[in-house]
Amino acid sequence: MLIRDQIYGDVEFSDAECRLIRSKSFDRLRYISQLGFASQVYPGALHTRFQHSLGVCKCITDMYKAVVRNNPDFKREGDLELLRMMALVHDLGHLPFSHAGEELEGITHEERLAGLLEYERKNLILAHSYDIEAWDLVNQVYMADGITYLSDPHLISLHGFMDGFLDADKLDYLLRDAVNCGVGYGRFDRDSLINNMTVIRNDKGIYELALLKEGIQALESFILARYYMFSQVYFHPTECALRMQYGDAMRGLLPGGKFPDDVRKFLSLDDTKYVRKLRFLQDNPYVVVFDGEFDAKVKNAIDRKLGKYLICDVRRKNIFRRDADDNTVFIVDNTLNRVIPCSEASPILRNIEYTSVHKLRYYAEASQAQELSAEVRRVLKGVV
């Protein structure tokens, strides 16, 4: 079956994949928004986890083919089939309004995945299943856990295609979110980045994704795209305010104030069930009275004098590496026969290697916003 995608054009899916795509669990993703409440800010951001999951399948296919082309010894029968199935199912566990629900639930969509895969076991078909059920294999490789996974170095190497710094999930959502939000921030040289992907063996003898030196500029554009999208879109103050209100609203709408653990009941929940009941979407009562980069002195001063009147929101995202012990992307330079961290190959990446988007915001009820905004400015005069 061919499906026309707005980013990649025609994308082909096998009969086995179509069986999953037509399943109840996957069809539900049509009604789970990709970006939570971002459409309240960017009206075009109405795309769904359904579209994204199909796109991730296309990305992981292109990645694997490029890696095999650049390192033919990596290829093993059944790899691509397994990777594509992982890509399709990776978001099945999302709650209504995607990540907004996780802040209420306290568990991630990945932690819900195993139960959903087992529920859809008849719709998960792999020709090469390593003598275990297909749903179990997919879950083990995606979650990086399980006897079959841990006993096979090649399976361990496949995990990074879906959960690494350069993974298929990020490659799709950056471009897709940018296109639908109508912004230019998330654009990067996707083709060059993918076509220069290869693998190297780490200290444990396991293959890891790496990049040929010809792709270094594409990597720079990818990392900058992440920085801009988190700074300008994913951490937009209005969307963040709506996300905070979502938790309180859902506690009143859900039986017992929590989402059900039962798979059948869970699959009956999507955005459409609640969107008309979330009153704050029509009348957001909160206004931003301070929006800046995180500063501990500023936070302490505002909290001390105005904390009981304001809602504080701190958001942080490491764009590349958290610290020197965190993973990096290695560059393969075949001309000089060396492998080096990308920060050594790029002065741009060296300068932004540990950069994070770290926001400090305060919100007030609209009726008090003007007065409290003035009070915040007075407090800041004694700090800045």
N, C-alpha and C positions, 0 to 999 in steps of 0.2 A: 504494500500500500504506500502511496505517495501522499505526504501531507505538506501543504504549502505553508512555510514559515515566513514571518515578516522580516526576519533577519537573514536567513540563509537560503531562502527559496525552497525548492522541492527537497524534502528529506524522506528517504525510503525506510520503511519498517517491514520486518519479516512477519510471517503469519503468527509465529509464537509471540512476538512483541505486540502485534495487534490484539491478540487475545488478552494480554495484560491491559493495554490501553483502553479496551472496552469494558474492563472490569469495574465493579462498583467503587472500589478504593481509588482507582486512578481517575475515573470520571468525576469523582468528588472534587478533584483539584481544579476543575473548571470554575468552581465557586469559592475558591480560596484566593484572595488577592495576594499578589506577589509582595506588595509593599505596604501592607497594612492600611494606614490612613493617609498615605501620601497623595492619593487622588484629591484630597481636600485642599492640597496646595498645588499639585500638578494635575490638572483635570484629565490629562491623557494617560495617567498611570493607573489604568484599569486592567492591566494584564494580570495573568493568573499563574499559579503554580503549575497548571496544566501546560501552558505554553512553555514555561521555563524548563520543565522536565523534559519535554521533547527536544528543546534546544541543547540541554546538557548532553543528551544522547548523541546529537550531532557533533558537539565539541569533543566528546571523549573518543568518538570514532576518528576524527581528524587527528587528534593527539596521538592515538595508538599507531595509526598508519605512518605518521611522521617519525615516531620513535623507531619503528621497525625499519623504515627506509634508511634512517641514519645509523641504526645499529641492528642489522639483520639477525644477529644471534639471539636477540631478545624474544623473538616470536615463538609462541607456543599455541598449539591447536586449542581452540575454545576460549582464548583470552578475550577476543573482541566481543563475542557473544555474552560473556560474563560481565564485562565492563559496561556494555550497553544496557543490560538489565539493571545493573547497579544504578546507572544514571537515571533510568526511568522511575525507579522506586524510591529514590533517596528522599523525596519530600512527602511521601504518603502520610507521615505522622503529624503533619502541620495542623495546628488548631485554627479555628476561624480567625481571620486577620493575621495569619502567619505568626511572626515572632512576637507580636503584641501579646498573644495568649500565653507564651512561655513565661513571661514575667509574672503572670497570675498563677500558673500551674506549678512552677518550680521544677519541672522536668522538660527536657528538650524533645524536639520532634524525632531525633535519632533514637531516643530511649523508647519511643512508642513503636518503632519500626518493626521489631521482631514479631510482635503479636499480629500486626497487619499482614506481614509476609506469610506467616503461617495460615492466617485466615484465607489468603488468596493463593494457597499452595497449588491448587489445580490450574491456576492461570500463570504460574511461573514455571516455564519449561526451558531447560538447557540440555543440549545434546551431550555436553561434557560436564558431568556434575560431581566428579571426584568421589563417587560411591556414597554420596550423601544427598539428601533431598535438595532440590534446586534452591528453594527458599532459604534453607539453612546455609548453603554455600554463599549465596548473595549477602545474607546478613553478616556472616563471619568476616568476609572480605571487606565489606563496607565499615563494619564496626571495629575491625582490626582485633578480633578476638575469636577464640574457638580452636579446638584441637586440630582440625584440618588446616585451618589458616596458619596457625603457629608452627606447624610441622612442615610447611612448604615455603621455602624462601621466594619462589616465584610468585606465589599468591600474595605474600607480604609486599612484594614490589608493586603489585597492581593497586594496592590500597591508595597510594599517593596520587593516582589519576583522579580520585574523587575527594581526597582529603589531604591536601598539601598546599604549599603556597601557590604553585602553578597548577591548579586543578580545574576540571571541566566546569564545575559549579561556578567558580568566580569568572571564568572566561565568558560564560553565557550571561550571568546576571548583570555584569557591569555594562555590557553593550545593550542588552535588552532594556534595562532600567533607564539608561540614558536616552534611548530612542523614545520610549513611551513617556518619559517625563518631559521630553522636548529640550533637553540640555545637551551641551557638548562635552561636559566634564568626563564622561565615562568612555570616551573614544580612545582606542589604542590600536596598534597595528597587529590585529589578531592573526592574520595570515603569516606574517613574518615570525611572530612569537611561536606559533604552532609548528611551522615548517622547520624551525631550528631546534626543536625539542629532541633530546636524546636521553640516554641513561648512562650512569656510571655506577661502579660498585663502591659501597661504603666500607667502613672498617670491619663490618660483620659479613661482608661478602654479598650483601643484598643490593640489588639494583635500585637506584633512586633517579628520579627525573632530574635532568640537567639541561643546559642550553649551550648550543654552539655559539662561538663568539660573534658570528654574524647576526645573532638575535639580540645583542645587548641593548640596542636602541629601542627595540620593541619591548623589552623588559622594562626599560626606563619609562616608556609611555604607559605600560600596564600599572606600574606602581604609582605613578602620578595620577592615573585615572582613579585608583582606589582612594587616594588622598582627597581628591576633589569630590568624589561621590559621597564619601562619608561626611566631609565638611559641609557640603552644600545641599545634599539630598537626604541621605539616611539619617542625619542628625538635624534635620530642619526643625526649628523650635516649635512650629505649630504641630507637626506630626508627633513630636515627642510629647507635647502637652496632651494631645488626644490619646496617645498610647497610655499615659499615666492614668487617665480617667477610665480607660477601658477596664482595667482590673476591678475598680470599685463597682462599675456598672454590671460586670459579668457576675460578680459575687451575689448580686441581687437577682440575677436572671437564672442562674444555674441551680439545680437542686443540690442543697448542701454547700453551695458556693464553689463547686469544683466540677471540672469536666469528668465525664464518666470513664471508667477504666474498661468497661465492656466494649469490645470491638464493634459490635453491631450498633450500639447506641452512639459510639464515637463517630461512626461513619454517617450518621444522620445529621451531623452538625457541620454547618458551613457558614460563610458570611451572610447568605441570604436569610438565614433563620433569625439573625439578630440585628441586621443593619437598621431596620425600621424602629427597633426598640432602643437604640443607643441615642438618647436625646442630645447628648453633647455634640454629636455630629452636626446637628442643625443649629445649636446655640452653644458654642464653646464659651464657658464662663471665665476662662483664664486668659490673661494678657501677659506678655513678657515685659518685665520691668528691668531686667538686666540680662545681657547676652554677651559673654566674653570668653576668652581663653581661661582655662583653669588657673587660679592663683590662690594658694592656701591662705595668704594674708587677707586677701579680699573676702574669701569665703568665711573665715573666722570673724572678720569685722561685721559682715552682714548678718551672719547667724547670731552673733552676740546681741546685736541691737534690734534686729527685725525678724529674726528667725520664726517667731510664733505667728507672724502675719503673712509669711511668704511660703511658697512651695519651692524647694530647691531640687534641681535636676543636674546631676553630674554624669556626663557621657564620655567614655574614653574608648578609643580603638587604636591598637598598634597597627600601623600601616604595613610594616615589613617585619622587623625583628624587635622583640621585647628587650633583649640584652645579648651580650656576646655569646652566651651559651645556647641561644635559640638557633633553630635551623636557618640556613641561608640557601641561596641558589648558586650552584657552581657552574662556572663557565668552562667549556672545553675548547681549548685553543690547539687545534691540530697542527698549525704551522710551527708553533714553538713546542709542541708536544708537552703541554702542561694543563693542569686543571686548577683553577683559582676561584675564590669567592667572587661573586659579582661585584662587590664593593671595591675590589682591587682592579677590576676591569673598567669601572665607570666612576669618574669623579662625581657625577650627579648622585649616584646611589651611595657613594661614600659619605656624602654630605647629609643625606636624608635617611640613612640606614636605620636609625632608631627613632625616627619621627612618629609622633602619634597625633591623632585628632583628640583633643581633650577640652571639652566644653564645660563651662559653668553658667547655669541659667537660673533665674528666679522668676516665678510667676505669681501673679496676684489676681484676685477676683476683679472683674472689669470695673465694678462700682468703686473699688478702692485703688485702682491701678495708677491714676494720675498722682494721687497723694503719696503713695508708697514709692513710686518712681522718683519723686523729688527727694524722699527720705534716703533712698539708696544713693543718689548722687551726693547728698550731704555726707553720708558715711564714707563714700569713696574719696572725698576730698582729704580725709584724714589718713588715707592709706596710700594713695597713688602719689 
